[in-house]
Amino acid sequence: MNTYFPLLLPLLSVLIGYVFALFLKPEAKKNLKLLLAFSGSFLLSLTVMHLLPNLYEAHNSSVGLYIMLGILFQIILEFFSKGAEHGHVHGHEKMFKMPWLLFISLCIHALLEGFPVSHQHELALGIAIHHFPIAIILTTFFVNAQLNKKAIFLFMISFAIMTPLGTLLSDIFPILNDYYTEITAVVIGILFHISSTIIFESSEGHKFNIAKISMIILGIAMAYFI
């Protein structure tokens, strides 16, 4: 895999989602929820099939604790982000001002996702697929809430560069590699929480239908063959 591919894929995914929402103005919530179900399934499958087995090869007895810390940390982040990481954004009230708590919490979330990518390149694809529908939903929400166009662009471009920045920091600062196992375990906890939440929240009333199950199976199959 090209060295720059893991850096560019998550970045391009957010920017494409932003442009898609800005100019095409998608309104089919059902299709977005199916895309979310696929992305959640794919991300969870990548975590279970690739990240987790490799992590436990380190024989670190604290891995489980750090995974649980990651889940707890994501719950805390969602207190500020209101669940935007998995498309759980509501409201159409006028904002006009930058939602800084949402901005900071999502950037922290995206930054941490980038750290394992330097060692697990296939995770870049999972994050990209995950970020694409989120970028569409966030952009649509901000446009409907009449947030300043410059603020929307600032938010989305910052969100787009956070994951590549996390990967770059992991490569630039060797000291971070000394804590690769712990950082990756925290990220796995974050991904566990987000992906499972996406799967159960991507349809009304948490009901499973044929279309949703098909997308989940497709996500598992794609992750298996990577």
Disulfide bonds with the S-S distance in Angstrom:
none
